């Protein structure tokens, strides 16, 4: 089967596997907070000294609505909300500090959004210093943040550098003016160039660009032009994402019609052109839409089998405990997941009382833990051994499904393991899917739960 036929076959709704089980299979019951904190303490005690912990902070405010965005956000120009929200985040952090009983070792800290640089440099420093105050820093810690090119100032970059940040990710998406108009994210190449140069002058060692294919009004010419401009700046990493059209989840996507969006064939062409340009520029396919230059730590971690994947996407630090702070944030304590409320008023109200208000969660079974590791092995290490406990949880008929993938050239299958081929890198989600027992035995199927693979 040729490459185009494979793309046609495997371009179906499938999870992104930032967790297993994936969020739609967690159920709707609120998790017991005491039970959750008990699991957090267990995971902390098992892993803090050896690996440290990760912290993700969700900063949900944006001044303008980007219509393509499906993230949890609040649109406002009222910057008076900053201090109260930071107070709430630090109050939530204190709950976890009280649970740990001893100082956490910060290995990884990421600011996501929303727009983290909506917040003033002074308030961001207060936030980070508040988190660091009762923590130790791992010798190989990595702090990163998402920056909007239009409002990330040199002062932002310097303030965050001063408190330990060395990696920044800019949401570029596409440089075409018409695409930017439709998605309501107008930002010039000069603006992106200015903040990229500023980050490097200050001392950031890794700059990432987020690019999206399949956006409304996007054409091959705009992808080509975007990559020509990207080649001038040569970011250390590029995330080349597929636009997920989910208007039933986010009202902003109802501001353009299906007629504005490239059809399946056109989207594949956009993807293929982007992949071709990435290869020409020397970027290596790390997996699941992530590409990096050989000097970047993401590539180095992949080569050294240190790559990990969680709710923050691919990262270089395999911590067992990820604490999500802020409205809508998700935490991963190895044996359980939890999520905060999306409504800021509910989140702040609970934090002010020194309480957690968890709206969703899941406690993993022994089977879940085995399958979770199997999917991580596929998506992070490109291979999976069938030996050990995994054998008992392999569904009937899976070897036949995998044999088809072997015959198609996307994996190499032997009696005791599978290895993902270079061709198979664009099908990682599809290769992981047969091991997803929750999805396999679900009566609802994929439906509208997940975006298409490509």
LOVO-227006 format. One record per residue (C-alpha): y, x, z; residue number from 1; residue in three letters. Coordinates in steps of 0.02 Angstrom, whole numbers, plus 50000, padded with zeros to 5 digits. Layout:
N
PT      py      px      pz     n   res
PT       Y       X       Z   NUM   ALA
...
! end
This chain:
454
PT      py      px      pz     n   res
PT   50000   50000   50000     1   UNK
PT   50170   50073   49952     2   UNK
PT   50316   50095   50074     3   UNK
PT   50410   49940   50013     4   UNK
PT   50257   49831   50032     5   UNK
PT   50230   49897   50208     6   UNK
PT   50410   49858   50254     7   UNK
PT   50388   49682   50186     8   UNK
PT   50229   49660   50287     9   UNK
PT   50292   49728   50452    10   UNK
PT   50469   49660   50449    11   UNK
PT   50426   49523   50574    12   UNK
PT   50495   49477   50746    13   UNK
PT   50430   49602   50873    14   UNK
PT   50490   49665   51044    15   UNK
PT   50594   49824   51062    16   UNK
PT   50485   49874   51210    17   UNK
PT   50619   49932   51330    18   UNK
PT   50499   49858   51457    19   UNK
PT   50323   49790   51470    20   UNK
PT   50301   49647   51495    21   UNK
PT   50456   49605   51394    22   UNK
PT   50590   49494   51474    23   UNK
PT   50535   49328   51392    24   UNK
PT   50368   49343   51484    25   UNK
PT   50441   49368   51658    26   UNK
PT   50448   49182   51694    27   UNK
PT   50592   49086   51770    28   UNK
PT   50560   49102   51956    29   UNK
PT   50686   49198   52059    30   UNK
PT   50602   49351   52135    31   UNK
PT   50595   49369   52323    32   UNK
PT   50730   49494   52370    33   UNK
PT   50634   49567   52518    34   UNK
PT   50481   49594   52410    35   UNK
PT   50589   49674   52275    36   UNK
PT   50672   49795   52397    37   UNK
PT   50502   49840   52468    38   UNK
PT   50445   49892   52293    39   UNK
PT   50609   49987   52267    40   UNK
PT   50579   50083   52429    41   UNK
PT   50399   50122   52379    42   UNK
PT   50452   50188   52209    43   UNK
PT   50595   50287   52286    44   UNK
PT   50480   50368   52415    45   UNK
PT   50354   50415   52281    46   UNK
PT   50473   50489   52154    47   UNK
PT   50647   50534   52219    48   UNK
PT   50610   50712   52274    49   UNK
PT   50508   50753   52119    50   UNK
PT   50608   50666   51983    51   UNK
PT   50766   50588   52054    52   UNK
PT   50826   50415   52005    53   UNK
PT   50925   50335   51864    54   UNK
PT   51074   50219   51884    55   UNK
PT   51143   50102   51752    56   UNK
PT   51310   50016   51782    57   UNK
PT   51356   49865   51676    58   UNK
PT   51544   49850   51649    59   UNK
PT   51558   49684   51556    60   UNK
PT   51742   49667   51512    61   UNK
PT   51813   49680   51335    62   UNK
PT   51990   49647   51272    63   UNK
PT   51928   49580   51105    64   UNK
PT   51771   49491   51048    65   UNK
PT   51664   49587   50925    66   UNK
PT   51578   49443   50837    67   UNK
PT   51415   49536   50801    68   UNK
PT   51386   49577   50985    69   UNK
PT   51247   49491   51083    70   UNK
PT   51278   49585   51246    71   UNK
PT   51336   49504   51408    72   UNK
PT   51526   49518   51408    73   UNK
PT   51688   49436   51467    74   UNK
PT   51839   49436   51351    75   UNK
PT   52003   49460   51443    76   UNK
PT   52164   49562   51439    77   UNK
PT   52185   49542   51627    78   UNK
PT   52152   49714   51699    79   UNK
PT   52178   49647   51873    80   UNK
PT   51990   49610   51874    81   UNK
PT   51945   49794   51880    82   UNK
PT   51960   49835   52065    83   UNK
PT   51868   49682   52129    84   UNK
PT   51725   49713   52010    85   UNK
PT   51710   49896   52059    86   UNK
PT   51711   49844   52242    87   UNK
PT   51564   49729   52205    88   UNK
PT   51466   49866   52116    89   UNK
PT   51491   49986   52261    90   UNK
PT   51439   49850   52384    91   UNK
PT   51280   49822   52284    92   UNK
PT   51248   50010   52280    93   UNK
PT   51263   50013   52470    94   UNK
PT   51122   49885   52483    95   UNK
PT   51010   50006   52389    96   UNK
PT   51069   50155   52492    97   UNK
PT   51022   50059   52649    98   UNK
PT   50851   50027   52573    99   UNK
PT   50821   50209   52526   100   UNK
PT   50856   50272   52703   101   UNK
PT   50888   50446   52632   102   UNK
PT   51001   50518   52498   103   UNK
PT   50949   50478   52320   104   UNK
PT   50946   50619   52193   105   UNK
PT   51045   50562   52040   106   UNK
PT   50958   50620   51882   107   UNK
PT   51036   50500   51759   108   UNK
PT   51189   50388   51763   109   UNK
PT   51248   50279   51619   110   UNK
PT   51398   50163   51600   111   UNK
PT   51366   50021   51478   112   UNK
PT   51453   49861   51431   113   UNK
PT   51551   49767   51379   114   UNK
PT   51676   49905   51363   115   UNK
PT   51669   50035   51503   116   UNK
PT   51835   50108   51444   117   UNK
PT   51916   49938   51474   118   UNK
PT   51930   50009   51650   119   UNK
PT   52068   50134   51689   120   UNK
PT   52023   50318   51709   121   UNK
PT   52072   50306   51893   122   UNK
PT   51958   50158   51925   123   UNK
PT   51813   50240   51833   124   UNK
PT   51833   50395   51941   125   UNK
PT   51835   50286   52098   126   UNK
PT   51675   50201   52040   127   UNK
PT   51582   50362   52002   128   UNK
PT   51642   50452   52158   129   UNK
PT   51587   50301   52259   130   UNK
PT   51412   50313   52186   131   UNK
PT   51403   50502   52206   132   UNK
PT   51472   50503   52383   133   UNK
PT   51305   50471   52468   134   UNK
PT   51194   50549   52337   135   UNK
PT   51137   50721   52281   136   UNK
PT   51145   50779   52101   137   UNK
PT   50987   50835   52014   138   UNK
PT   51006   51010   51938   139   UNK
PT   50975   50934   51765   140   UNK
PT   51074   50774   51788   141   UNK
PT   51146   50685   51637   142   UNK
PT   51293   50565   51646   143   UNK
PT   51339   50465   51490   144   UNK
PT   51449   50318   51442   145   UNK
PT   51484   50200   51299   146   UNK
PT   51659   50221   51230   147   UNK
PT   51758   50105   51116   148   UNK
PT   51853   50218   50997   149   UNK
PT   52007   50106   51003   150   UNK
PT   52033   50119   51191   151   UNK
PT   51946   50279   51243   152   UNK
PT   52090   50395   51282   153   UNK
PT   52091   50580   51316   154   UNK
PT   52127   50532   51497   155   UNK
PT   51967   50429   51501   156   UNK
PT   51867   50574   51429   157   UNK
PT   51944   50700   51549   158   UNK
PT   51924   50590   51703   159   UNK
PT   51741   50557   51667   160   UNK
PT   51710   50740   51623   161   UNK
PT   51785   50788   51791   162   UNK
PT   51656   50682   51883   163   UNK
PT   51507   50748   51785   164   UNK
PT   51495   50660   51616   165   UNK
PT   51439   50765   51468   166   UNK
PT   51381   50635   51341   167   UNK
PT   51478   50495   51257   168   UNK
PT   51418   50361   51135   169   UNK
PT   51546   50282   51019   170   UNK
PT   51518   50111   50941   171   UNK
PT   51564   50146   50760   172   UNK
PT   51453   50015   50672   173   UNK
PT   51532   50030   50497   174   UNK
PT   51693   50104   50426   175   UNK
PT   51715   49973   50288   176   UNK
PT   51878   49875   50319   177   UNK
PT   51804   49709   50260   178   UNK
PT   51651   49726   50371   179   UNK
PT   51764   49773   50517   180   UNK
PT   51873   49621   50483   181   UNK
PT   51726   49500   50488   182   UNK
PT   51650   49574   50646   183   UNK
PT   51824   49585   50725   184   UNK
PT   51812   49770   50761   185   UNK
PT   51949   49858   50665   186   UNK
PT   51950   50044   50698   187   UNK
PT   52001   50178   50577   188   UNK
PT   51908   50338   50534   189   UNK
PT   52058   50434   50601   190   UNK
PT   52037   50349   50771   191   UNK
PT   51852   50391   50780   192   UNK
PT   51887   50569   50723   193   UNK
PT   52021   50590   50856   194   UNK
PT   51909   50535   51002   195   UNK
PT   51761   50636   50936   196   UNK
PT   51864   50795   50926   197   UNK
PT   51941   50759   51096   198   UNK
PT   51770   50743   51177   199   UNK
PT   51713   50908   51105   200   UNK
PT   51874   50997   51152   201   UNK
PT   51855   50938   51332   202   UNK
PT   51675   50999   51339   203   UNK
PT   51557   50855   51304   204   UNK
PT   51397   50929   51235   205   UNK
PT   51329   50772   51151   206   UNK
PT   51421   50640   51050   207   UNK
PT   51326   50488   50984   208   UNK
PT   51378   50362   50852   209   UNK
PT   51305   50187   50850   210   UNK
PT   51290   50125   50670   211   UNK
PT   51224   49954   50618   212   UNK
PT   51146   49897   50454   213   UNK
PT   51133   49716   50400   214   UNK
PT   51307   49665   50459   215   UNK
PT   51400   49523   50370   216   UNK
PT   51485   49578   50208   217   UNK
PT   51397   49746   50216   218   UNK
PT   51348   49824   50049   219   UNK
PT   51269   49986   49991   220   UNK
PT   51441   50055   49951   221   UNK
PT   51500   50030   50131   222   UNK
PT   51344   50115   50201   223   UNK
PT   51370   50260   50080   224   UNK
PT   51554   50275   50128   225   UNK
PT   51514   50263   50314   226   UNK
PT   51390   50407   50303   227   UNK
PT   51511   50513   50201   228   UNK
PT   51635   50496   50344   229   UNK
PT   51500   50525   50474   230   UNK
PT   51451   50686   50385   231   UNK
PT   51625   50755   50418   232   UNK
PT   51610   50727   50606   233   UNK
PT   51422   50765   50623   234   UNK
PT   51386   50680   50790   235   UNK
PT   51241   50756   50887   236   UNK
PT   51148   50591   50890   237   UNK
PT   51151   50432   50787   238   UNK
PT   51078   50264   50832   239   UNK
PT   51051   50168   50670   240   UNK
PT   51020   49991   50727   241   UNK
PT   50968   49834   50636   242   UNK
PT   51093   49693   50658   243   UNK
PT   51008   49555   50758   244   UNK
PT   51071   49385   50701   245   UNK
PT   51043   49272   50852   246   UNK
PT   51180   49138   50842   247   UNK
PT   51080   49028   50960   248   UNK
PT   51111   49160   51095   249   UNK
PT   51291   49211   51061   250   UNK
PT   51431   49099   50999   251   UNK
PT   51526   49243   50919   252   UNK
PT   51395   49256   50782   253   UNK
PT   51436   49078   50729   254   UNK
PT   51603   49139   50661   255   UNK
PT   51520   49189   50498   256   UNK
PT   51382   49106   50399   257   UNK
PT   51210   49156   50340   258   UNK
PT   51285   49176   50167   259   UNK
PT   51388   49323   50232   260   UNK
PT   51234   49416   50294   261   UNK
PT   51129   49527   50179   262   UNK
PT   50961   49446   50138   263   UNK
PT   50797   49533   50180   264   UNK
PT   50789   49633   50018   265   UNK
PT   50972   49687   50031   266   UNK
PT   50950   49735   50214   267   UNK
PT   50800   49843   50170   268   UNK
PT   50906   49933   50041   269   UNK
PT   51041   49963   50171   270   UNK
PT   50911   50033   50289   271   UNK
PT   50830   50144   50159   272   UNK
PT   50998   50215   50104   273   UNK
PT   51045   50251   50285   274   UNK
PT   50878   50338   50316   275   UNK
PT   50902   50442   50159   276   UNK
PT   51077   50494   50214   277   UNK
PT   51016   50537   50390   278   UNK
PT   50881   50651   50318   279   UNK
PT   51007   50734   50200   280   UNK
PT   51121   50770   50349   281   UNK
PT   50979   50850   50448   282   UNK
PT   50945   50714   50576   283   UNK
PT   50768   50698   50641   284   UNK
PT   50687   50528   50674   285   UNK
PT   50658   50524   50862   286   UNK
PT   50595   50345   50855   287   UNK
PT   50651   50163   50859   288   UNK
PT   50819   50185   50772   289   UNK
PT   50866   50347   50861   290   UNK
PT   50904   50507   50763   291   UNK
PT   50965   50675   50823   292   UNK
PT   51006   50849   50763   293   UNK
PT   50880   50984   50814   294   UNK
PT   50997   51061   50943   295   UNK
PT   51019   50898   51039   296   UNK
PT   50926   50869   51203   297   UNK
PT   50849   50708   51136   298   UNK
PT   50759   50804   50999   299   UNK
PT   50712   50944   51119   300   UNK
PT   50640   50817   51242   301   UNK
PT   50539   50735   51104   302   UNK
PT   50466   50904   51052   303   UNK
PT   50423   50946   51233   304   UNK
PT   50344   50774   51266   305   UNK
PT   50480   50733   51393   306   UNK
PT   50549   50582   51302   307   UNK
PT   50556   50421   51402   308   UNK
PT   50606   50242   51363   309   UNK
PT   50678   50107   51476   310   UNK
PT   50816   49976   51475   311   UNK
PT   50942   50112   51429   312   UNK
PT   50840   50152   51273   313   UNK
PT   50773   50327   51242   314   UNK
PT   50819   50457   51371   315   UNK
PT   50770   50632   51419   316   UNK
PT   50735   50605   51604   317   UNK
PT   50573   50520   51651   318   UNK
PT   50626   50442   51816   319   UNK
PT   50518   50308   51895   320   UNK
PT   50663   50212   51973   321   UNK
PT   50808   50139   51874   322   UNK
PT   50936   50044   51977   323   UNK
PT   51043   49925   51875   324   UNK
PT   51212   49888   51955   325   UNK
PT   51333   49753   51898   326   UNK
PT   51324   49577   51827   327   UNK
PT   51170   49549   51715   328   UNK
PT   51101   49725   51749   329   UNK
PT   50913   49749   51749   330   UNK
PT   50822   49866   51867   331   UNK
PT   50652   49947   51840   332   UNK
PT   50559   50003   51996   333   UNK
PT   50397   50052   51905   334   UNK
PT   50296   49913   51988   335   UNK
PT   50427   49776   51964   336   UNK
PT   50583   49723   51870   337   UNK
PT   50735   49622   51925   338   UNK
PT   50895   49557   51848   339   UNK
PT   51065   49514   51923   340   UNK
PT   51158   49354   51878   341   UNK
PT   51261   49358   51719   342   UNK
PT   51404   49257   51796   343   UNK
PT   51528   49379   51872   344   UNK
PT   51587   49258   52007   345   UNK
PT   51408   49234   52070   346   UNK
PT   51377   49421   52065   347   UNK
PT   51536   49466   52159   348   UNK
PT   51510   49328   52287   349   UNK
PT   51336   49392   52332   350   UNK
PT   51393   49573   52342   351   UNK
PT   51539   49527   52456   352   UNK
PT   51410   49456   52577   353   UNK
PT   51304   49613   52564   354   UNK
PT   51166   49520   52473   355   UNK
PT   51071   49534   52310   356   UNK
PT   51066   49379   52200   357   UNK
PT   50918   49407   52085   358   UNK
PT   50897   49276   51949   359   UNK
PT   50746   49347   51859   360   UNK
PT   50608   49470   51895   361   UNK
PT   50427   49518   51873   362   UNK
PT   50298   49608   51980   363   UNK
PT   50174   49706   51875   364   UNK
PT   49985   49690   51891   365   UNK
PT   49866   49838   51876   366   UNK
PT   49836   49786   51696   367   UNK
PT   50022   49779   51659   368   UNK
PT   50046   49957   51723   369   UNK
PT   49908   50023   51610   370   UNK
PT   49974   49932   51457   371   UNK
PT   50153   49983   51498   372   UNK
PT   50101   50166   51495   373   UNK
PT   50004   50142   51333   374   UNK
PT   50158   50073   51247   375   UNK
PT   50264   50216   51316   376   UNK
PT   50138   50340   51247   377   UNK
PT   50154   50263   51074   378   UNK
PT   50343   50246   51072   379   UNK
PT   50385   50411   51158   380   UNK
PT   50242   50530   51118   381   UNK
PT   50177   50460   50954   382   UNK
PT   49998   50457   51014   383   UNK
PT   49883   50359   51129   384   UNK
PT   49715   50402   51205   385   UNK
PT   49591   50259   51225   386   UNK
PT   49502   50347   51367   387   UNK
PT   49515   50295   51549   388   UNK
PT   49564   50125   51618   389   UNK
PT   49647   50066   51457   390   UNK
PT   49475   50031   51384   391   UNK
PT   49449   49878   51494   392   UNK
PT   49610   49798   51437   393   UNK
PT   49592   49823   51250   394   UNK
PT   49575   49652   51167   395   UNK
PT   49427   49611   51058   396   UNK
PT   49463   49654   50878   397   UNK
PT   49604   49777   50910   398   UNK
PT   49509   49921   50830   399   UNK
PT   49497   49821   50669   400   UNK
PT   49686   49791   50674   401   UNK
PT   49716   49975   50703   402   UNK
PT   49597   50023   50564   403   UNK
PT   49706   49926   50442   404   UNK
PT   49856   50029   50501   405   UNK
PT   49753   50187   50479   406   UNK
PT   49708   50136   50301   407   UNK
PT   49893   50104   50267   408   UNK
PT   49939   50279   50326   409   UNK
PT   50050   50232   50472   410   UNK
PT   49928   50296   50604   411   UNK
PT   49779   50414   50610   412   UNK
PT   49639   50329   50706   413   UNK
PT   49489   50414   50784   414   UNK
PT   49362   50351   50910   415   UNK
PT   49463   50409   51059   416   UNK
PT   49647   50402   51007   417   UNK
PT   49780   50356   50881   418   UNK
PT   49920   50466   50816   419   UNK
PT   50077   50397   50732   420   UNK
PT   50112   50476   50563   421   UNK
PT   50285   50518   50496   422   UNK
PT   50275   50360   50389   423   UNK
PT   50230   50261   50544   424   UNK
PT   50389   50310   50638   425   UNK
PT   50483   50162   50564   426   UNK
PT   50342   50046   50623   427   UNK
PT   50330   50101   50806   428   UNK
PT   50365   49925   50870   429   UNK
PT   50227   49856   50758   430   UNK
PT   50104   49990   50813   431   UNK
PT   50138   49950   50996   432   UNK
PT   50122   49762   50970   433   UNK
PT   49930   49749   50963   434   UNK
PT   49923   49817   51141   435   UNK
PT   50046   49685   51204   436   UNK
PT   49924   49566   51288   437   UNK
PT   50063   49452   51350   438   UNK
PT   50123   49422   51173   439   UNK
PT   49947   49413   51101   440   UNK
PT   49894   49273   51217   441   UNK
PT   50060   49182   51219   442   UNK
PT   50058   49004   51154   443   UNK
PT   50241   49012   51101   444   UNK
PT   50223   49165   50987   445   UNK
PT   50370   49274   50938   446   UNK
PT   50478   49134   50867   447   UNK
PT   50661   49165   50908   448   UNK
PT   50621   49278   51055   449   UNK
PT   50636   49443   50962   450   UNK
PT   50730   49520   50818   451   UNK
PT   50640   49577   50661   452   UNK
PT   50570   49752   50659   453   UNK
PT   50679   49814   50516   454   UNK
! end
